[in-house]
Amino acid sequence: MNRLRMPSPLTAPRASQLLGYLAMAWHKEPLLQVQSGLLILNGTVALILAIGIGVGFQSVLRRLTAPLDRLARVIQRLRAGEIGARTPVAGPAETREIGHAFNALLDDIERHRAELERRRQQLERQRRELESLVEMRTQDLRAARDAALTAARYKSEFMAAITHEMRMPLQSIIGYTREGQKALVFLEEEADPVVISHFANCLGMVRQASDDLLSRINQVLDLAALEAGKQDLQLEIVDLPVLLEEVVALLKPLIERNGNRVEILFEGLHRTTLDEDKTRQIIRNLLDNACKFTRAGLVLVEVTCTRDELVIEVADCGTGIPHPLQDLIFEPFRQADMSDSRRYGGTGLGLAITRSLCRLMGGTIAVDSTPGVGSLFRAVIPLPVLQTH
């Protein structure tokens, strides 16, 4: 049987109706406490994490840099002079490789240092031995030099003494020969002309030989005086053209005997301050040498005088001098031809004396010669000439 349902008063729709107001109260203090707790907790966790991260990073960094610090300390010890220092091999693979390479490098350096030290000691021993040998050789050379100087002094003294003793009687022979030639003039009318002529020729030959011998003795005396340092300079005003004419006139017999022709070229100052005797001897020796080794040729004497120097050049077209002998001809008693059968006479002192005289006045002398063509001797004397030379 069907029953009819009646709507319930609770389920039946009703219209909105204000019944009243509800007041709710909420305290923030607990919420703030919770918020503060959360902040403190987050801060603590963050600080702990930061400290942990820092400690871990520091540990990793120390692990990486500790081998480098040890390497730096080893390098400082090595710089301080310590020998045998080595770096510990530890840490990562890269730092261990650096340590191995560094220690190997130090081992090589130590080996090279030991080898260098051994060689240094060996060289030091050789140096001491060489110094000892040089000292011994120096003493020997010093003794030989002293002996040579002593012998040279004795030789110079002997030459000076013996030539002086020879010159005295030779001058007497020359004097008496001249007196004999004068006496022949008074005997020409009384004696046989043939006898007088023969006697005059003999006296002339004696006088010529005596003059030649006296000239050579004077050369030995000059050389002895120069080697002994007993030659002094006598400076005076010299008229060079007049001096040249006097020298040519003095050597005229030799010039004519060999059929030579002498030309003089002069340029520059006519008068200057020189040692006249030594300058005359230089020109005479050079001209005599040129005329002696030249036959029927031209001998050119060229003199140039400036405020700074005097240049004397003597050129000939004679036999010439081989190049290897051009330095030897200025040595005493040396000639280009030293054989017993040499064609030209002389003692070999003229050029040696000339060089000594040039040096005495602060100058030099040189030769340029070609065998078979001729020779050129060039003497240069700085001006003004000083007494200190």
C-alpha positions as CSV (number, residue, x, y, z in Angstrom):
1,M,0.0,0.0,0.0
2,N,1.3,3.3,-1.0
3,R,2.0,5.8,1.6
4,L,2.2,9.4,1.0
5,R,5.3,11.1,2.2
6,M,5.0,14.4,3.9
7,P,7.9,16.9,3.6
8,S,10.0,17.2,6.8
9,P,10.4,20.5,8.4
10,L,14.2,20.2,8.4
11,T,14.6,19.4,4.8
12,A,12.2,21.7,3.5
13,P,13.8,24.7,1.8
14,R,13.7,27.8,3.8
15,A,14.4,31.4,3.0
16,S,17.7,33.0,4.3
17,Q,17.2,34.4,7.7
18,L,19.7,36.3,9.9
19,L,19.9,34.5,13.1
20,G,22.8,36.6,14.8
21,Y,26.6,37.2,14.8
22,L,29.5,35.0,15.7
23,A,32.7,36.6,17.1
24,M,36.1,34.6,16.8
25,A,39.4,35.7,18.6
26,W,42.9,34.4,17.4
27,H,46.2,35.0,19.3
28,K,49.4,35.7,17.0
29,E,51.9,34.9,19.8
30,P,52.0,31.2,19.2
31,L,52.3,31.8,15.5
32,L,55.2,34.1,16.0
33,Q,56.8,31.6,18.2
34,V,56.5,28.9,15.5
35,Q,57.8,31.4,12.9
36,S,60.9,32.2,15.1
37,G,61.5,28.6,15.7
38,L,61.5,27.9,12.0
39,L,63.9,30.8,11.3
40,I,66.3,29.6,14.0
41,L,66.1,26.1,12.7
42,N,66.7,27.2,9.1
43,G,69.6,29.5,10.2
44,T,71.2,26.8,12.3
45,V,70.9,24.3,9.4
46,A,72.4,26.9,7.0
47,L,75.3,27.7,9.3
48,I,76.1,24.0,9.8
49,L,76.0,23.5,6.1
50,A,78.2,26.5,5.5
51,I,80.7,25.4,8.1
52,G,80.7,21.9,6.7
53,I,81.2,23.1,3.1
54,G,84.0,25.5,4.3
55,V,85.8,22.8,6.2
56,G,85.5,20.4,3.3
57,F,86.7,23.0,0.8
58,Q,89.6,23.9,3.1
59,S,90.5,20.3,3.4
60,V,90.4,19.8,-0.3
61,L,92.4,23.0,-0.9
62,R,95.0,22.1,1.7
63,R,95.3,18.7,0.2
64,L,95.9,20.3,-3.2
65,T,98.3,23.1,-2.0
66,A,100.2,21.3,0.7
67,P,102.6,19.6,-1.8
68,L,103.2,22.9,-3.5
69,D,104.0,24.5,-0.1
70,R,106.4,21.8,0.7
71,L,108.0,22.2,-2.8
72,A,108.3,26.0,-2.2
73,R,110.0,25.4,1.2
74,V,112.5,22.9,-0.5
75,I,113.3,25.6,-3.1
76,Q,113.9,28.1,-0.4
77,R,116.3,25.7,1.3
78,L,118.1,25.1,-1.9
79,R,118.4,28.8,-2.5
80,A,119.9,29.1,1.0
81,G,122.7,26.7,-0.1
82,E,121.5,23.4,1.3
83,I,122.6,20.4,-0.7
84,G,120.6,17.2,-0.8
85,A,117.1,18.7,-0.1
86,R,114.2,16.8,-1.7
87,T,110.5,17.4,-1.8
88,P,108.1,14.7,-0.4
89,V,106.1,12.9,-3.0
90,A,102.4,13.1,-1.8
91,G,99.0,14.3,-2.8
92,P,97.1,13.9,-6.0
93,A,98.6,12.2,-9.0
94,E,99.5,15.5,-10.6
95,T,101.4,16.8,-7.6
96,R,103.1,13.5,-7.2
97,E,104.3,13.7,-10.8
98,I,105.6,17.2,-10.2
99,G,107.4,15.9,-7.1
100,H,109.0,13.1,-9.0
101,A,110.1,15.4,-11.8
102,F,111.5,18.0,-9.4
103,N,113.5,15.4,-7.4
104,A,114.8,13.9,-10.7
105,L,115.9,17.4,-11.8
106,L,117.7,17.9,-8.5
107,D,119.4,14.6,-8.9
108,D,120.6,15.6,-12.4
109,I,121.8,19.0,-11.0
110,E,123.7,17.3,-8.2
111,R,125.4,15.0,-10.7
112,H,126.3,17.9,-12.9
113,R,127.5,19.9,-9.9
114,A,129.7,17.0,-8.8
115,E,131.1,16.7,-12.3
116,L,131.8,20.4,-12.5
117,E,133.4,20.4,-9.1
118,R,135.6,17.5,-10.2
119,R,136.6,19.3,-13.4
120,R,137.2,22.6,-11.4
121,Q,139.6,20.8,-9.1
122,Q,141.3,19.2,-12.1
123,L,141.6,22.6,-13.8
124,E,142.8,24.1,-10.6
125,R,145.6,21.5,-10.3
126,Q,146.5,22.1,-14.0
127,R,146.5,25.8,-13.4
128,R,148.9,25.5,-10.4
129,E,151.1,23.2,-12.4
130,L,151.1,25.6,-15.3
131,E,151.8,28.6,-13.0
132,S,154.7,26.6,-11.6
133,L,156.0,25.8,-15.1
134,V,155.6,29.4,-16.2
135,E,157.4,30.6,-13.1
136,M,160.3,28.2,-13.9
137,R,160.4,29.3,-17.5
138,T,160.2,32.9,-16.5
139,Q,163.1,32.5,-14.2
140,D,165.0,30.8,-17.0
141,L,164.2,33.5,-19.4
142,R,165.0,36.2,-16.9
143,A,168.4,34.6,-16.3
144,A,169.0,34.2,-20.1
145,R,167.9,37.9,-20.6
146,D,170.3,39.1,-17.9
147,A,173.1,37.0,-19.4
148,A,172.3,38.4,-22.9
149,L,172.2,41.9,-21.6
150,T,175.5,41.4,-19.8
151,A,177.0,39.9,-22.9
152,A,175.7,42.7,-25.0
153,R,177.1,45.2,-22.6
154,Y,180.5,43.5,-22.6
155,K,180.3,43.3,-26.4
156,S,179.6,47.0,-26.7
157,E,182.3,47.9,-24.3
158,F,184.8,45.6,-26.1
159,M,183.9,47.0,-29.5
160,A,184.2,50.6,-28.2
161,A,187.6,49.8,-26.7
162,I,189.1,47.9,-29.6
163,T,187.8,50.3,-32.3
164,H,189.1,53.2,-30.3
165,E,192.5,51.6,-30.1
166,M,192.4,50.8,-33.8
167,R,191.3,54.3,-34.8
168,M,194.3,56.0,-33.1
169,P,197.1,54.4,-35.2
170,L,194.9,54.5,-38.3
171,Q,194.5,58.3,-38.0
172,S,198.3,58.5,-37.8
173,I,198.6,56.5,-41.0
174,I,196.1,58.8,-42.8
175,G,198.0,61.9,-41.5
176,Y,201.4,60.7,-42.6
177,T,199.9,59.7,-46.0
178,R,198.6,63.2,-46.5
179,E,202.0,64.6,-45.6
180,G,203.7,62.2,-48.1
181,Q,201.3,63.4,-50.8
182,K,202.2,67.0,-50.1
183,A,205.9,66.1,-50.1
184,L,205.6,64.6,-53.6
185,V,204.8,68.1,-55.0
186,F,208.3,69.2,-54.1
187,L,209.9,66.1,-55.5
188,E,208.3,66.2,-59.0
189,E,211.1,68.3,-60.5
190,E,214.0,66.2,-59.1
191,A,212.7,62.6,-59.3
192,D,211.6,60.4,-62.2
193,P,208.0,61.3,-63.2
194,V,207.1,57.6,-63.5
195,V,208.3,56.9,-60.0
196,I,206.6,59.9,-58.7
197,S,203.3,58.9,-60.4
198,H,203.5,55.3,-59.1
199,F,204.4,56.5,-55.6
200,A,201.4,59.0,-55.7
201,N,199.1,56.2,-56.8
202,C,200.2,54.0,-54.0
203,L,199.8,56.8,-51.4
204,G,196.3,57.5,-52.9
205,M,195.3,53.9,-52.5
206,V,196.6,53.8,-49.0
207,R,194.7,56.9,-48.1
208,Q,191.5,55.6,-49.7
209,A,191.8,52.3,-47.9
210,S,192.6,54.1,-44.6
211,D,189.5,56.4,-45.1
212,D,187.4,53.4,-45.8
213,L,188.7,51.5,-42.7
214,L,188.2,54.6,-40.6
215,S,184.6,54.9,-41.7
216,R,183.9,51.3,-40.8
217,I,185.6,51.8,-37.4
218,N,183.5,54.9,-36.8
219,Q,180.4,52.8,-37.6
220,V,181.3,50.2,-35.0
221,L,181.9,53.0,-32.5
222,D,178.5,54.6,-33.3
223,L,176.7,51.3,-33.0
224,A,178.4,50.6,-29.7
225,A,177.5,54.0,-28.4
226,L,173.9,53.6,-29.5
227,E,173.5,50.2,-28.0
228,A,175.0,51.5,-24.7
229,G,172.6,54.4,-24.7
230,K,175.4,56.9,-24.7
231,Q,174.2,58.9,-27.7
232,D,172.6,62.3,-26.9
233,L,170.7,64.6,-29.2
234,Q,172.2,68.0,-30.0
235,L,169.2,70.0,-31.4
236,E,169.9,73.0,-33.6
237,I,168.4,74.8,-36.6
238,V,169.3,72.8,-39.7
239,D,169.2,74.0,-43.3
240,L,168.0,70.9,-45.1
241,P,168.8,71.8,-48.7
242,V,172.4,72.7,-47.7
243,L,172.7,69.5,-45.8
244,L,171.6,67.4,-48.8
245,E,174.1,69.1,-51.0
246,E,176.9,68.4,-48.5
247,V,176.0,64.7,-48.3
248,V,175.9,64.3,-52.1
249,A,179.3,66.1,-52.5
250,L,180.8,63.8,-49.8
251,L,179.6,60.7,-51.7
252,K,180.5,62.0,-55.1
253,P,183.4,59.6,-55.6
254,L,181.2,56.6,-54.9
255,I,178.5,57.9,-57.2
256,E,180.9,58.5,-60.1
257,R,182.7,55.2,-59.5
258,N,179.5,53.2,-60.0
259,G,178.3,55.4,-62.9
260,N,175.2,56.5,-61.1
261,R,173.2,59.7,-61.3
262,V,171.6,61.3,-58.2
263,E,168.6,63.5,-58.2
264,I,167.3,65.5,-55.2
265,L,163.7,66.6,-54.7
266,F,163.0,68.8,-51.8
267,E,159.6,70.1,-50.6
268,G,158.4,72.0,-47.5
269,L,160.2,73.9,-44.8
270,H,163.9,74.6,-45.5
271,R,164.9,75.1,-41.9
272,T,163.8,73.1,-38.9
273,T,165.2,72.0,-35.5
274,L,167.1,68.6,-35.7
275,D,170.3,66.9,-34.7
276,E,172.3,67.9,-37.7
277,D,175.0,65.2,-37.4
278,K,172.5,62.3,-36.9
279,T,170.3,63.6,-39.7
280,R,173.3,63.8,-42.0
281,Q,174.3,60.3,-41.0
282,I,170.9,58.9,-41.8
283,I,170.8,60.5,-45.3
284,R,174.4,59.5,-45.9
285,N,173.9,55.9,-45.0
286,L,170.8,55.6,-47.1
287,L,172.4,57.3,-50.1
288,D,175.6,55.3,-49.7
289,N,173.6,52.0,-49.5
290,A,171.6,52.9,-52.7
291,C,174.7,53.9,-54.7
292,K,176.6,50.8,-53.6
293,F,174.0,48.4,-54.8
294,T,173.2,50.3,-58.1
295,R,175.3,50.3,-61.2
296,A,174.8,53.0,-63.9
297,G,171.4,53.9,-62.6
298,L,169.3,56.7,-61.1
299,V,169.2,57.2,-57.3
300,L,166.4,59.6,-56.2
301,V,166.5,61.4,-52.9
302,E,163.2,63.0,-51.9
303,V,162.9,65.0,-48.7
304,T,159.7,66.5,-47.4
305,C,159.6,68.6,-44.3
306,T,156.4,69.9,-42.6
307,R,155.7,71.2,-39.1
308,D,154.8,67.7,-38.0
309,E,157.4,65.4,-39.6
310,L,160.4,65.0,-41.7
311,V,160.2,62.3,-44.4
312,I,163.4,61.1,-46.1
313,E,162.9,58.7,-49.1
314,V,165.8,57.2,-51.1
315,A,164.9,55.1,-54.1
316,D,167.3,53.2,-56.4
317,C,167.1,50.8,-59.3
318,G,169.6,48.3,-58.0
319,T,169.5,44.7,-57.1
320,G,166.6,44.8,-54.7
321,I,166.0,42.8,-51.6
322,P,164.0,39.5,-51.3
323,H,161.0,39.9,-49.0
324,P,162.1,37.4,-46.4
325,L,165.3,39.4,-45.9
326,Q,163.8,42.9,-45.7
327,D,163.6,42.8,-41.9
328,L,167.0,41.2,-41.4
329,I,168.9,43.9,-43.2
330,F,168.3,46.3,-40.3
331,E,170.1,43.9,-37.9
332,P,173.8,44.6,-37.1
333,F,176.3,42.9,-39.3
334,R,173.5,41.5,-41.6
335,Q,173.3,42.0,-45.4
336,A,171.0,40.5,-48.0
337,D,174.0,38.5,-49.3
338,M,176.0,37.0,-46.4
339,S,178.1,34.6,-48.5
340,D,181.9,34.7,-48.5
341,S,181.8,35.5,-52.2
342,R,179.4,38.4,-51.9
343,R,179.9,41.1,-54.5
344,Y,179.3,44.1,-52.4
345,G,181.5,45.0,-49.4
346,G,180.6,46.7,-46.1
347,T,180.1,45.6,-42.6
348,G,176.3,45.5,-42.6
349,L,176.2,48.3,-40.0
350,G,174.9,51.2,-42.0
351,L,171.2,50.3,-41.9
352,A,171.4,49.1,-38.3
353,I,172.8,52.5,-37.3
354,T,170.3,54.3,-39.4
355,R,167.4,52.5,-37.7
356,S,168.9,53.2,-34.2
357,L,169.3,56.9,-35.1
358,C,165.7,57.1,-36.3
359,R,164.5,55.5,-33.1
360,L,166.7,57.9,-31.0
361,M,164.8,60.8,-32.6
362,G,161.5,59.1,-32.2
363,G,161.1,58.0,-35.8
364,T,160.8,54.9,-37.9
365,I,162.4,53.4,-41.0
366,A,160.9,50.9,-43.5
367,V,161.8,49.4,-46.9
368,D,159.8,48.4,-49.9
369,S,161.9,46.4,-52.4
370,T,161.5,44.1,-55.4
371,P,164.4,41.9,-56.5
372,G,165.8,43.1,-59.8
373,V,163.7,46.3,-59.8
374,G,165.0,48.3,-56.9
375,S,164.4,49.5,-53.3
376,L,162.7,52.4,-51.6
377,F,163.8,53.3,-48.0
378,R,161.6,55.6,-46.1
379,A,162.6,57.3,-42.8
380,V,160.0,59.3,-40.9
381,I,161.0,61.6,-38.0
382,P,158.2,63.3,-36.0
383,L,158.7,67.0,-35.4
384,P,159.5,68.6,-33.1
385,V,162.2,66.2,-32.0
386,L,162.2,65.7,-28.2
387,Q,165.2,65.1,-26.0
388,T,163.4,62.3,-24.1
389,H,163.7,59.8,-27.0
